Amino acid sequence: MEFSVQQIAELVQGRIEGDANATVNTFAKIEEGQPGAISFLSNKKYINHIYDTKSSVVLVDEDLVLEQPVTATLIRVKSAYEAVAHLLQMYEAMKPKKKGIDPLAFIAPTAKIGKDCYIGPFVAIGPNASIGDGCVLHPHVTVGECASIGNNTEIYSNAVVYHHCKVGNSCILHAGSVIGADGFGFAPSADGYDKIPQIGIVTIEDNVEVGANTCIDRATMGSTYIRKGVKLDNLVQIAHNTDIGANTVMSAQVGVAGSAKVGEWCMFGGQVGIAGHITIGDKVMLGAQSGVPGSLKSNQELIGTPPMSMTNYFRSQAIVKRLPDMFRQMNEMQKKIDELEKKLKEQGTES
């Protein structure tokens, strides 16, 4: 499928610089450009590539200043990153959707399947489960008894939605994700650990994306909540009875312990750990590998264990690098002090 620069500029509300008659038929990274491709430049670390890219068209920010001429046609927009995201979404939406139920799928007689769905081979849908309109369930997906899936949700291979759990509209569950496994609840006893039955569910609201091999545990009682617009990367662990606020994003290997409450529009870097039974406010940004043992107020950018401001963290890290030298100097000073004290004692004895 081919588009003109003029068509693209209209779609992203951009301004053309260069050949308005150029056409594109594919996407490419700016450093791997090719004729007929459209690329984008949003990170100025890659600005050198714009001067020699072979891409026909490049999306750039409105305020980008170039130091030399370029051969590619430019489309200037408010945000190149947002513009390319918009184009990629449109490109993805144009792909034809699969429809129909594969004869190798198992669907319980009491399950309800919406219109225009695709149910792939070896999908298993349990009794009284509900699948909304326009859903895509890839091979080997399992949807448990009385679970519900909203409209236009896509679930990739080997993902599991346990019994009674709820997934909203326009969600994406990637391969191997597990929604509704038992929360980690055990009571110590004389003979070991007695399992505490986890009789709650997981509720995932609309427009949520769950990464590959990410696990969201069902509540002991009530529900674990993933609110609308949340984006979870691969290998994220969300424990029982947590509540993750709307539009929060978490990078890979984040772990949130049980009964924690996370606010809206938070951003957690990779391997962040959140203790249980605490509250994180809205718009809290946590740098990678931060460990959070206690509650945090809203509107903060923090990093480290325990979390501190970015400025204090980098200052402390600079000191940490100097600790061996500081320790050596301290020992030398202690030796000198000991020698002075010894001399003072000797002088006192003589007098």
Summary of the structure (lengths in Angstrom):
residues: 351
radius of gyration: 28.2
end to end distance: 101.8
largest distance: 106.4
contacts: 1151
relative contact order: 0.05
helix: 21%
strand: 30%
